[in-house]
Amino acid sequence: MISTPHGLGPTRARVLAFLQSASEPVSVIDVANELGLHKNSARFHLDALVEAGYVERAVNATGSQGRPPLVFTATSESPTISNLHLTELVQVLISSFIQPTPGSFELAESAGRTWGAGVASQEDQSGIALADLATHLGERGFGTTLDDETVTFTRCPFRATIAPEQLPLVCAMHRGFLDGFLDESGAGLETAELAIGPRICTATFEEQGAARAHSSIA
């Protein structure tokens, strides 16, 4: 099982994400109401985040009678939970530097080859290149199944986050990733076809140097 980079459980990650998005310190009640938690559960997760150093606790001096409430803010050392900034960065880079450029698909594929080769070069090769490739794709959010020389993508992490007009360029980049990874692995294989469907995509592979088919849209 692949752990999340921040190592937090889903509820605690939601609590921290809410604090990171808040423009001012929030109370236990604020967290409970926003996330639909019991206040005791909200307090439990907030205390754990304070202990981890991801959240600071302070007294909100309201000037009214009674015990002042505690409020919480995310620290600068807290791990980033939301990927929105990365998604928007990808879209800006594509629209500014790739999409307007002649040969944009070739440029995207070339970038993907560099990416895939870099990933493959960071580990000892097991000799089962397609199995290694499927594992690395899974770590990057793709659902994959492997059958002989075919990888089927049952999930794409970009379909719901990247603008539809940019998705073909992202697919070209991932085709490059496949070929860059396999080339660096010494597998002697390359992508023969990347069939892109509305829900499921399929990549088939052949020996390097064989006639290359173009990506097809189902």
Disulfide bonds with the S-S distance in Angstrom:
none
